[in-house]
């Protein structure tokens, strides 16, 4: 069965890669741009439309405010891009907003950013895929009838592509992303060229009217509506932070390449966003709330009706520039649907890297820190896909409902990150004496401070306007995730303190000859390891050695150095594992011992933690469980678990003992008679 499973895995994911091949998986700028920028670039497919939709609540006449709203969004985008270019130079490890907030504002701020980003990454996948399915469903009725199933299938396909490695997924996604950029920029240039030569552009909805739901707005109500339109348009900023979280995936020089890619992404996104808004207004595009489109859109003075399909803004602009049904119109509609699907790929690159960093800091299970066969963080990819599929299923792939949950998390991270960068510059300015360097730092501090102020305003507006429409779910989910990470960290810290091996522990050297080859598995030197070594020696095997698997060459060297420093009188053998696998090298080594002496017994001692709570079992002993399952089927091999009881297991055992000692009520008389 294991061979069949492995064959299926190889078919879907591909052959395993050596750790030394990680450099080959790093991305050049031309591939990194579509990998990390597809989310930010795809937002131009709906962010300009969201501005017009909100303003349409007061009637089409309020579209006159859209250039100012768009200009504000562009300003924020440029400020955020400039800020994150500073981030990738100052913090190139891939921690992004999490590292900036943690370093400058403290652990709690960092975990707040991390919880916001993790939630937003899941929502990015759900929103992008659901929106892409809507585009396809508009032309293929069968897809529209099975939106949820198609969306979940698309997430599954994206998951498999990303499990094959970031380089392969990047190459696969580069073509449609570049096609989208070229098509939209070409449409903008062609449309502006027509206007310059006096050609009139007319959208399909140019002659339609919009019924105002909030007429005669003035004062605070007008300002609130404009701010709401601004906050909705700021969906164009989603995905900007992904590059700062993915710096380790770039080729060297990593920071420089990441900053250049970020600048290219920002300029292209601004160009497309501004061009679509400009051409949409010039061609007379009319859009309104999708839920009310049947009554709010008037065609020849009559309501559009339930059968009316509201074309998205890009489709209407393409129709005005190239003609409805033309080849370029079809091309733009196709690549727009593709880019919306591929926008989810940004999250598939950001979520696993952030999860790995959090796991390394002991805030998430350690399994998220390990790379899979294709050198991708496979566990993080699978968890992201599962969360997105759950959201798609729960909301029936309804984009309008999912969008109400969107962009809350990303603006939390924007705000805290830029406040953290302000403190970063303040700290450097205290010691910097060079005048030119100080001027550069002061300019950067102004950019970050302005960006933090503006993103904070956007965050407040988003929370006020979208809280009752679904944003409250994110407001609840983020603290729950925050508390879960704190709990995991507390558990790991407590376990590490209990397992720490004191200096000077010695092992009894007495051994008696026996026909038994003993192996003690070692991951690090702590109390469970010392207990397993002592227990193995007490059984007096003929040969005894400690065996460790060298997944990371640096950690293997440190383990050998500490082993020699402590003077442990048991030889340590470190098995090479070029594919970062633990079970395989141990099985191969045991087989080699059995081949040398087929009539002897090989005893494998495995140190294990004993925990008391059910959820703690998920955080420990998973590798030991898999290894025992494989060793039990090997003839002539004995497996011995050497348990080490943690404090939580002692508390559970004590509670059970108290329950046993509790006096039982006397038996009833009729029970005694029956007895």
C-alpha positions in Angstrom: 0.0 0.0 0.0 2.9 2.4 0.9 4.3 1.9 -2.6 1.0 2.7 -4.3 0.6 5.9 -2.1 4.2 6.9 -3.0 3.6 6.3 -6.7 0.5 8.5 -6.6 2.4 11.2 -4.7 5.2 11.2 -7.2 2.7 11.5 -10.1 1.1 14.5 -8.5 4.0 16.2 -6.8 7.0 15.0 -8.7 10.3 13.4 -7.6 11.9 14.5 -4.4 14.6 17.1 -4.5 17.8 17.1 -2.5 18.3 19.9 0.1 21.3 21.0 -2.0 18.9 21.8 -4.8 17.2 24.6 -2.8 19.2 27.2 -4.7 17.7 25.9 -8.0 14.2 26.6 -6.6 14.9 30.3 -5.9 13.2 32.8 -8.2 14.6 35.4 -10.6 12.7 38.7 -10.8 10.9 37.8 -14.0 9.3 34.7 -12.3 9.0 36.3 -8.8 6.8 39.1 -10.2 3.9 36.8 -11.3 4.4 34.5 -8.3 4.1 37.2 -5.6 2.3 40.1 -7.4 -0.7 38.2 -8.9 -2.9 39.1 -6.0 -2.1 42.8 -6.0 -2.3 43.0 -9.8 -5.6 41.0 -10.0 -7.3 43.5 -7.5 -7.6 46.0 -10.4 -10.3 43.6 -11.7 -12.6 44.6 -8.9 -11.2 47.5 -6.9 -12.1 50.3 -9.4 -15.5 48.8 -9.7 -16.0 48.8 -5.9 -15.4 52.6 -5.8 -18.1 53.2 -8.4 -20.5 50.7 -6.8 -20.4 52.5 -3.4 -20.7 56.0 -5.0 -23.7 54.7 -7.0 -25.7 54.5 -3.8 -26.1 58.3 -4.2 -26.6 58.1 -8.0 -24.4 58.2 -11.0 -23.8 61.9 -10.5 -21.6 61.1 -7.5 -19.2 59.4 -9.9 -17.6 62.8 -10.0 -15.9 62.0 -6.7 -14.3 58.8 -8.1 -11.2 60.5 -9.6 -10.4 62.0 -6.1 -11.1 58.7 -4.4 -8.9 56.8 -7.0 -6.1 59.4 -6.5 -6.2 58.8 -2.7 -6.0 55.0 -3.3 -3.1 55.5 -5.7 -1.3 57.7 -3.1 -1.8 55.1 -0.4 -0.5 52.4 -2.7 2.6 54.4 -3.6 3.2 55.1 0.1 2.8 51.5 1.0 5.0 50.3 -1.8 7.7 52.8 -0.8 7.4 51.6 2.9 7.7 48.0 2.0 10.8 48.6 -0.1 12.3 49.8 3.2 11.0 46.6 4.9 12.7 44.2 2.5 16.0 45.9 3.0 15.8 46.2 6.8 14.2 42.7 7.4 15.2 40.3 4.5 14.6 37.1 6.4 11.0 36.7 5.1 9.2 37.6 8.4 7.8 40.7 6.7 5.2 42.5 8.8 5.4 39.9 11.6 9.1 40.5 12.0 8.9 44.2 11.8 6.1 44.4 14.4 7.8 41.8 16.7 11.2 43.5 16.7 9.9 47.1 17.2 6.6 46.7 19.0 6.9 43.5 20.9 5.7 39.9 20.7 2.0 40.6 21.2 2.0 43.1 18.3 3.9 40.6 16.1 1.4 37.8 16.9 -1.5 40.3 16.2 0.0 40.9 12.7 0.6 37.2 12.2 -3.0 36.3 13.1 -4.3 39.0 10.8 -2.1 37.8 7.9 -2.9 34.2 8.3 -6.6 34.9 8.2 -6.3 37.2 5.3 -4.2 34.7 3.3 -7.0 32.2 3.6 -9.6 34.8 2.6 -7.4 35.8 -0.4 -7.6 32.2 -1.8 -11.4 32.0 -1.1 -12.2 35.4 -2.6 -10.0 35.1 -5.7 -11.1 31.6 -6.6 -14.8 32.4 -6.0 -14.5 35.6 -8.1 -12.8 33.7 -10.9 -15.6 31.1 -10.9 -18.1 33.9 -11.3 -16.3 35.1 -14.4 -16.3 31.6 -15.9 -19.9 31.0 -14.8 -21.1 34.0 -16.7 -20.3 32.3 -19.9 -20.6 28.6 -18.9 -24.0 27.9 -17.2 -22.8 24.5 -15.9 -20.1 26.2 -13.9 -22.6 28.7 -12.5 -24.8 25.8 -11.3 -22.0 24.1 -9.4 -20.0 27.1 -8.2 -18.9 25.7 -4.9 -17.7 22.4 -6.3 -15.8 24.1 -9.1 -14.2 26.6 -6.7 -13.1 23.8 -4.4 -11.7 21.8 -7.3 -9.7 24.9 -8.4 -8.2 25.3 -4.9 -7.2 21.6 -5.1 -5.5 22.1 -8.4 -3.6 25.2 -7.1 -2.6 23.1 -4.1 -1.1 20.4 -6.2 0.8 22.9 -8.4 2.3 24.6 -5.4 3.2 21.3 -3.8 5.4 20.7 -6.8 7.6 23.6 -5.7 7.6 27.4 -6.0 9.8 27.4 -9.2 7.5 25.1 -11.1 4.3 26.9 -9.9 5.9 30.2 -10.8 6.7 29.2 -14.3 3.2 27.8 -14.8 1.6 31.0 -13.5 4.0 33.5 -15.3 2.4 33.2 -18.7 -1.2 34.1 -17.8 -0.1 36.8 -15.3 2.1 38.5 -18.0 -0.8 38.1 -20.5 -3.1 39.9 -18.1 -0.7 42.8 -17.6 0.0 43.2 -21.3 -3.6 43.0 -22.2 -4.9 45.5 -19.6 -2.0 48.0 -20.1 -2.4 47.7 -23.9 -6.2 48.3 -23.5 -5.4 51.5 -21.4 -2.9 52.8 -23.9 -5.2 52.0 -26.9 -8.2 53.6 -25.2 -6.3 56.8 -24.3 -4.9 56.9 -27.9 -8.4 56.8 -29.3 -9.5 59.7 -27.0 -6.4 61.7 -28.0 -7.5 61.4 -31.7 -11.1 62.3 -30.9 -12.7 58.9 -31.0 -15.6 58.6 -28.6 -15.7 55.6 -26.2 -19.0 54.3 -25.2 -19.6 51.5 -22.7 -22.6 49.2 -23.0 -24.2 50.8 -19.9 -23.4 54.4 -21.0 -27.1 55.3 -21.6 -28.4 53.5 -18.5 -29.5 55.3 -15.3 -29.0 54.5 -11.7 -31.7 54.8 -9.0 -30.1 56.5 -6.0 -30.7 54.7 -2.7 -29.3 57.6 -0.6 -30.3 60.9 -2.3 -29.4 64.4 -1.4 -26.3 63.5 0.7 -24.4 66.4 2.2 -22.0 67.0 5.1 -21.1 64.0 7.2 -23.2 61.6 5.2 -21.4 62.6 2.0 -18.0 62.4 3.6 -18.9 59.0 5.1 -19.9 57.7 1.6 -16.7 58.9 0.0 -14.7 57.3 2.8 -16.6 54.1 2.4 -15.8 54.2 -1.4 -12.2 54.9 -0.5 -12.0 51.9 1.8 -13.5 49.6 -0.8 -11.1 50.9 -3.4 -8.2 50.1 -1.1 -8.8 46.4 -1.9 -6.3 47.3 -4.6 -3.6 47.2 -1.9 -4.1 43.6 -1.0 -1.1 41.5 -1.8 1.5 44.3 -1.5 2.9 42.7 1.7 3.4 39.3 0.0 6.8 40.2 -1.4 8.2 41.3 2.0 7.1 37.9 3.3 8.7 36.0 0.5 12.2 37.5 0.3 13.9 34.2 1.0 12.4 32.8 -2.2 14.4 35.4 -4.3 17.8 34.8 -5.8 20.7 36.8 -4.5 21.0 39.7 -3.8 17.6 38.9 -2.2 16.7 42.3 -0.8 17.6 44.2 -3.9 15.7 41.8 -6.2 12.7 41.9 -3.9 12.7 45.7 -3.7 12.9 45.9 -7.5 10.1 43.5 -8.0 8.0 45.4 -5.5 8.5 48.6 -7.4 7.6 47.0 -10.7 4.5 45.6 -9.2 3.5 48.9 -7.7 4.0 50.9 -10.9 2.1 48.3 -13.0 -0.8 48.1 -10.5 -1.1 51.9 -10.3 -1.1 52.2 -14.1 -3.8 49.6 -14.6 -5.9 50.9 -11.7 -5.8 54.5 -12.8 -6.3 53.6 -16.5 -9.4 51.5 -15.8 -11.0 54.2 -13.6 -10.2 56.9 -16.2 -11.5 54.9 -19.2 -14.5 53.7 -17.2 -15.6 57.3 -16.5 -14.8 58.5 -20.1 -16.9 55.6 -21.6 -19.8 56.1 -19.2 -19.7 52.8 -17.3 -22.6 52.3 -14.8 -22.4 49.7 -12.1 -24.3 49.2 -8.8 -24.7 46.8 -6.0 -25.0 43.2 -7.4 -27.9 42.4 -5.0 -29.9 45.4 -6.2 -29.0 45.5 -9.9 -32.4 44.4 -11.1 -34.1 47.5 -9.6 -31.4 50.1 -9.4 -30.4 50.0 -13.1 -32.9 51.6 -15.4 -32.8 50.8 -19.1 -34.9 53.2 -21.2 -36.5 54.3 -17.9 -37.5 50.7 -16.9 -35.9 48.5 -14.2 -33.4 46.1 -15.7 -35.1 43.1 -14.3 -33.9 39.8 -12.8 -32.4 38.6 -16.1 -30.0 41.5 -16.4 -26.3 40.5 -16.1 -24.1 43.3 -14.9 -20.8 43.2 -16.8 -17.7 43.9 -14.6 -15.9 47.2 -15.3 -13.0 45.6 -17.2 -15.4 43.9 -19.6 -17.3 47.1 -20.2 -14.1 49.1 -20.8 -12.8 46.4 -23.2 -16.2 46.6 -25.0 -15.9 50.4 -25.3 -12.2 50.3 -26.5 -12.2 47.2 -28.8 -15.9 46.5 -29.4 -18.3 44.0 -27.8 -17.5 40.4 -28.8 -14.2 41.3 -30.6 -11.1 39.1 -30.3 -9.4 41.5 -27.8 -12.6 41.7 -25.8 -12.5 37.8 -25.5 -8.8 37.8 -24.7 -9.2 40.4 -21.9 -12.2 38.5 -20.4 -10.2 35.3 -20.5 -7.0 36.5 -18.9 -9.0 38.4 -16.3 -10.7 35.2 -15.2 -7.3 33.4 -15.1 -5.6 36.1 -13.1 -8.3 36.0 -10.5 -7.7 32.3 -10.1 -3.9 32.8 -10.0 -4.2 35.6 -7.4 -4.7 32.8 -4.9 -1.1 31.8 -5.6 0.2 34.8 -3.7 -1.3 33.4 -0.6 0.1 29.9 -1.4 3.6 31.5 -1.3 3.0 33.8 1.7 1.1 31.7 4.1 3.6 28.7 4.2 6.6 30.9 4.7 5.0 32.9 7.5 3.8 29.6 9.0 7.3 28.3 8.9 8.7 31.3 10.7 6.0 31.1 13.4 6.7 27.4 13.8 10.4 28.2 14.2 9.5 30.7 16.9 7.3 28.0 18.5 4.0 29.7 17.9 2.7 27.0 15.5 3.3 23.2 15.3 6.8 22.3 14.3 5.6 20.4 11.3 5.0 23.7 9.5 8.7 24.5 9.6 9.8 21.5 7.6 10.1 21.4 3.8 8.4 18.7 1.8 9.8 16.5 -1.0 9.8 19.4 -3.5 11.4 21.9 -1.0 8.1 23.7 -0.5 6.5 24.1 3.0 4.0 21.4 2.1 2.1 21.3 5.5 1.4 25.0 5.3 0.2 24.7 1.7 -2.3 21.9 2.7 -3.6 23.8 5.8 -4.2 27.0 3.7 -6.1 25.0 1.1 -8.2 23.3 3.7 -9.1 26.6 5.3 -10.0 28.2 2.0 -12.2 25.2 0.9 -14.0 25.4 4.3 -14.8 29.1 3.7 -15.9 28.5 0.1 -18.2 25.7 1.3 -19.6 27.7 4.2 -20.4 30.8 2.1 -21.4 28.8 -1.1 -18.6 30.6 -3.0 -20.6 33.9 -2.7 -18.1 36.7 -3.5 -20.2 39.5 -2.1 -20.3 37.7 1.3 -16.7 36.8 1.3 -15.6 40.4 0.4 -17.1 41.7 3.6 -14.6 39.6 5.5 -11.7 40.8 3.2 -9.0 43.4 3.7 -9.6 43.8 7.5 -6.6 41.6 8.3 -4.3 43.1 5.7 -4.8 46.7 7.0 -4.2 45.6 10.6 -0.8 44.3 9.4 -0.2 47.4 7.3 -0.8 49.7 10.2 1.2 47.9 12.8 4.1 47.3 10.4 4.4 50.9 9.5 4.2 52.0 13.1 6.9 49.5 13.8 9.1 50.9 11.0 8.7 54.4 12.5 10.1 53.0 15.8 12.8 51.3 13.7 14.0 54.6 12.3 13.8 56.3 15.7 16.1 53.7 17.1 18.6 54.1 14.3 18.5 57.9 14.4 19.6 57.8 18.1 23.0 56.4 17.1 23.5 57.6 13.5 25.8 60.6 13.1 26.3 60.7 9.3 24.2 63.7 8.0 23.2 62.0 4.7 22.2 58.8 6.4 20.1 60.7 8.9 18.3 62.6 6.1 17.5 59.3 4.4 16.2 57.8 7.7 14.1 60.9 8.4 12.5 60.8 5.0 11.8 57.1 5.4 10.2 57.8 8.8 7.9 60.4 7.3 6.8 58.0 4.6 6.1 55.2 7.2 4.3 57.6 9.6 2.1 58.9 6.8 1.4 55.4 5.6 0.6 54.2 9.1 -1.8 57.1 9.6 -3.6 56.5 6.4 -3.9 52.7 6.7 -5.2 53.2 10.3 -8.0 55.5 8.9 -8.8 52.9 6.3 -8.9 50.2 8.9 -11.3 52.2 11.1 -13.6 52.9 8.1 -13.6 49.3 7.0 -14.5 48.1 10.5 -17.3 50.6 10.8 -18.8 50.0 7.4 -18.4 46.2 7.1 -18.6 45.0 10.7 -22.2 43.9 10.7 -21.9 42.5 7.1 -19.4 39.8 8.1 -16.2 41.6 9.2 -17.1 40.6 12.8 -16.1 37.0 11.9 -12.5 38.2 11.2 -12.6 40.3 14.4 -13.4 37.1 16.3 -11.1 34.8 14.4 -8.0 36.9 14.9 -8.1 36.9 18.7 -8.8 33.2 18.8 -5.8 32.5 16.5 -3.7 34.9 18.7 -4.6 32.9 21.8 -4.0 29.6 20.1 -0.5 30.6 19.1 0.2 31.9 22.6 -1.0 28.6 24.0 1.2 26.6 21.7 4.2 28.7 22.6 3.6 28.3 26.3 3.4 24.5 25.8 6.6 24.3 23.8 8.4 26.6 26.3 7.3 24.4 29.2 8.3 21.2 27.5 11.7 22.6 26.6 12.3 23.7 30.2 11.4 20.2 31.5 13.5 18.4 28.9 16.6 20.5 29.3 19.6 18.2 30.1 21.6 19.4 33.1 25.4 19.7 32.6 27.6 16.9 33.9 25.1 14.0 33.5 27.0 10.8 33.1 26.0 7.4 31.8 26.9 4.1 33.4 29.6 2.6 31.2 29.2 -1.1 32.4 28.1 -3.4 29.6 27.9 -7.1 29.4 28.2 -9.1 26.1 25.0 -10.1 24.4 23.8 -11.0 20.9 21.9 -7.7 20.6 22.7 -4.6 18.6 21.2 -1.6 20.3 20.4 1.7 18.7 19.2 4.8 20.5 17.6 7.4 18.3 18.7 11.0 19.1 17.2 14.3 17.9 18.9 16.5 20.5 20.6 16.1 23.9 18.0 16.4 26.6 16.6 14.3 29.5 14.6 11.8 27.4 17.8 11.1 25.4 19.9 10.6 28.5 17.2 8.3 30.0 17.0 6.2 26.8 20.8 5.8 26.7 20.9 4.8 30.4 18.1 2.3 29.9 19.7 0.8 26.8 23.0 0.4 28.6 21.2 -1.2 31.6 20.0 -3.9 29.2 23.7 -4.7 28.4 23.6 -5.1 24.6 26.6 -6.4 22.8 26.9 -3.1 20.8 25.3 0.3 21.5 25.4 3.4 19.4 23.4 6.6 19.2 22.0 7.4 15.8 20.7 10.8 14.6 19.4 11.8 11.1 21.2 14.9 9.7 18.3 16.8 8.1 20.1 20.1 8.6 23.9 20.0 8.2 24.4 22.9 10.6 22.3 21.4 13.4 24.1 18.0 12.9 27.5 19.7 13.4 26.2 21.4 16.6 24.8 18.0 17.9 28.2 16.3 17.3 30.1 19.2 19.0 27.8 19.1 22.1 28.0 15.3 22.2 31.9 15.4 22.3 31.9 18.3 24.8 29.7 16.3 27.2 32.0 13.3 26.9 29.2 10.8 26.4 30.9 7.4 26.1 28.5 6.1 23.4 29.5 6.6 19.7 27.2 8.9 17.8 26.4 8.1 14.2 24.8 10.8 12.1 23.0 9.5 9.0 22.9 11.7 5.9 19.4 12.7 4.7 19.6 14.7 1.4 15.8 14.6 1.1 15.1 15.7 4.7 13.4 12.4 5.5 13.8 10.8 8.9 12.2 7.3 8.6 14.0 6.2 5.4 17.6 6.6 6.5 16.9 4.8 9.8 15.2 1.9 8.1 18.1 1.6 5.6 20.6 1.6 8.4 18.7 -1.1 10.4 18.5 -3.2 7.2 22.3 -3.0 6.8 22.9 -4.2 10.3 20.5 -7.1 9.7 22.4 -8.1 6.5 25.7 -8.2 8.3 24.4 -10.4 11.1 21.1 -12.0 10.1 20.9 -14.2 13.2 21.3 -11.3 15.7 18.6 -8.9 17.1 18.6 -5.2 16.5 16.8 -3.2 19.3 15.8 0.4 18.5 15.2 2.6 21.5 12.9 5.6 20.8 12.6 8.4 23.5 9.0 9.6 23.6 7.2 12.3 25.6 4.1 11.3 27.6 1.6 14.2 27.6 -1.8 14.5 29.4 -4.0 16.5 27.1 -5.4 15.2 23.8 -4.3 18.3 21.8 -0.7 18.0 23.1 -0.5 14.6 21.3 -0.8 16.5 18.0 2.4 18.5 18.8 4.7 15.5 19.7 5.8 12.0 18.7 4.5 12.1 15.2 7.8 11.1 13.7 8.2 8.4 16.3 4.8 7.0 15.6 5.5 6.7 11.9 8.9 5.1 12.5 7.5 2.5 14.9 4.8 1.6 12.4 7.5 0.9 9.8 9.9 -0.9 12.1 7.3 -3.3 13.5 7.1 -5.0 10.1 10.9 -5.7 10.0 11.9 -9.2 11.1 14.6 -9.4 13.8 14.0 -5.8 14.9 12.7 -4.9 18.4 11.3 -1.5 19.1 11.4 -0.1 22.6 9.7 3.1 23.6 11.4 4.9 26.4 8.7 7.3 27.9 9.5 10.5 29.6 6.5 11.8 31.5 5.8 15.6 31.3 4.1 17.5 34.1 0.8 17.6 32.2 0.7 13.7 32.3 1.4 13.8 36.1 -1.5 16.1 36.7 -3.9 13.9 34.7 -2.6 10.8 36.5 -3.1 12.4 39.9 -6.6 13.5 39.0 -7.5 9.9 37.9 -6.0 8.5 41.1 -8.1 10.9 43.2 -11.2 9.7 41.3 -10.3 6.1 42.0 -9.9 6.8 45.8 -13.2 8.7 46.0 -15.5 6.7 48.3 -18.4 5.0 46.5 -22.0 5.3 47.8 -23.3 2.2 49.7 -25.2 -0.3 47.6 -29.0 -0.2 47.9 -30.6 -3.1 49.7 -32.3 -4.5 46.6 -28.9 -4.6 44.9 -27.4 -6.5 47.8 -30.3 -9.0 47.6 -29.7 -9.5 43.9 -26.0 -10.0 44.5 
